[in-house]
Amino acid sequence: MDKNIVKRNELLARKVIKGLESRNMSGYYAADREEALKLALSLIPEGSSVTMGGGTSVHEIGLVKALKAGNFNFIDRDEIADKRAAMLMAYDADVFLASSNAVTEDGVLVNIDGNANRVSAIAQGPKKVVMIVGMNKVCSDVDGAMKRARNVAAPINAQRFGLSTPCARTGACMDCKSPDTICCQFLITRFSRHTGRIHVILVNDTLGF
């Protein structure tokens, strides 16, 4: 990666981390995927019950693979036939893994969801939330973050899941009410009431959508 991009990301990450801390959330900066993996594992005690939503960033840094190979109780919903039961397990887990569709420069997290299992677990339930967020997801403000979530993340995820939504066909949000829409629930996390619950690892890389 170009050294000027790296420097810019480092400086911007400092601003985001300061914003997160002002909102009672913990922020970290990882220079690469390997450092992000080490940071994430340092936040997850051995023996913890761990689960996640359907995010790709967690996979991209190798965290899922490491958890499965280590001394953790990783609840893999893809291996559980009863999907509803698997989703409900998240609310009593020690750690919930996720990314964020977008994060603002002053530390606000913006997420959208179809089934709402991911956004509801971010908001309440698991004892700890660990987020893996590529610097490509940092936006200037909430308006920009919402636009990113709806016009970048949603169309790509709709295509990834093979859904029949207008955004999957056009690549842009149409504010639809399609039966397949994944823009059902919007979560804006502007403050965490519980100290030490939400941890955001900003990674100097392009991760997720």
N, C-alpha and C positions, 0 to 999 in steps of 0.2 A: 504494500500500500504506500502511496506517495507520502513522504514525510510531512508535507504541509497539511494533508488531510488528517494524518495521525495527530498532529499538533492541534488542529482545530477541534477534533473529536475530544481530545484530552481536556481542552479548555471548556468546551460546551458541557462535557460530562460533569465538571466541577460545579457548573451553574445548576445543572439538573439535580445533582446530589444535594446541594445546598437547599434547593427548593423542596426536595423530598424530606430532608431533615426538619424543615420548618413545618412540615405537615405530619410529623411524628412517624415517618417511615425512614427506613435505613437504605442508603444508596452506596453503591460500590462501582468502581471502574476496573474493567479487565482489558488488558492490552490486546488479548487474543482469545480464541476459543479455549485453549489449554488453561489459561489463567482463570477464565470464567468457570471452567469445570472444577478447578481446585477451590475456588471461592464458594461455589455452590455446595460442594461436599463438606466444606468446613462449617456450613450453616445447618447441616443435617446430621444430628447425632446418630451413631450406629444403633440399630435396633428400632429406629423410628418407623412408624407406618407412613408410607408415602404414596400419594396418588397424583393424578394430573388430569387436565382437560385434553383437548386434541391438538395442542400447539406443536409446531415443528421446531421452534428454537431450542427447546429442551433436548430434542433428539440431536439437533445439529452440533451441539457442543459435546455430545457423547455422554450426557448425564444419565439418561435412561439405561444405557448399556452398563455404566459404572454401578448404578444402584442395583441392577439385577445381579451383577457379579459380586456385590459386596454384602455386608451384614445388615441388610435392611429388609423391611417387610414392604416390598413394592407391590402395590395393588394395580395390576394391569387390566384395565377395563376391556381391552381387546381380547383378553383370554377368559372373560367371564360371560357366560351365555345370557344371564339376566342383566341387561344393560341398565335398567332402572336401579337394581340393587347395587350395581357397581358405582353408579353415580352417587347414590345415597351414602356409600361408604366414605366418600370424600369429606363429608361434613364432620366426621368424627376422627379424621386422620390427624396425625401429628404435623405432617407437612403436605401442603398442596403446591404443586409445580405449575407454572403458567408463564406465558409471556404477556405482553400488553399490545393491543392493536396500535396504541400511540401513547406517548408521554410528552407532556409539555415542558418547555424550558424551565418553568417554575415548579415542576414536580407533580402535576396533576396526571392521573392515569385515566385513560379512556378506553373502554372495551365494549364490544357489542357481541351478542350471542343469540343463537337460535333456540336451543333447549333451556338455556339459562343456568345449566349446571356449573359452567365455568364462572360466570359473573357472580352467581350467588355464593360460590365457595370463596371467591376473592373477598366478597363483602362480609361473610359471616360463616363460622363453622370451624374449619381447620385451625389448629393452634398457631401454625405459622404458614405464611405464603412466601415462596421464593420465586421471583420472576427473572427470566432471562430475556433481556431486551437489547436488540441490536441498535446501534446508533442511527441506523436508517429510519427508526421509528420516532425520533425526537422531532417535535413540531413546536412552532413558536408560541401557540396559545391553544385554548380549548377549541375554538372554532376550526383552526387548522387541524387539530387532532381528530375532531369529528369528521372532517372532510377526508382525512387520510383513512380512517376506519371504514367509512362508507364507500369511498371511491377506489381504494387500493386493496385493503384487506378483504372486504366483503366479496368483491367480484372474483378475486383469485381463489378464495376459499369455496365460493359457490361452484367454480369450475373444478376445483380439486375434489369436491364431493359429488360431482356429476349432477348438480341440481339444475332444475329448469326455472331459472329466474331471469328477469330482464338483464340484470347486471352480468350474468354469465354469458349472455349473448352480445352485449354492447360494451362491456368492460367498465361501465360507469353506473353509479347508483341512479335508479329511476323512482326512488321512494315508493317501491311497490308494496302490494298486499298479496303477493303470490303465496300459495300454500307452501312453497319451498323456501320462502324468505328466511334468511338467517339473521336479519336485522330486527329481531323481536324484542330484545331487551338491551337497553343502553345503561352502562354503569360508569359514572364519573366519580372517581375516588379522589376527593380533594383534601381529605384528612383521615388519619387512622386513630381511632380513639384508644386503641390498645397498643401500648409501647412495645416494640420488639416483635410485632406480628408480621408486618409486610417488609420484605427485603427485595430491593431491585438491583440486579447486577446489569450494569450498562456495558455492553461488549463492543469493542472497537472492530466491528465487522458488520456485514449485511446479513441479518438473520431473519427468518420468517417472512411474513407478508404484511 
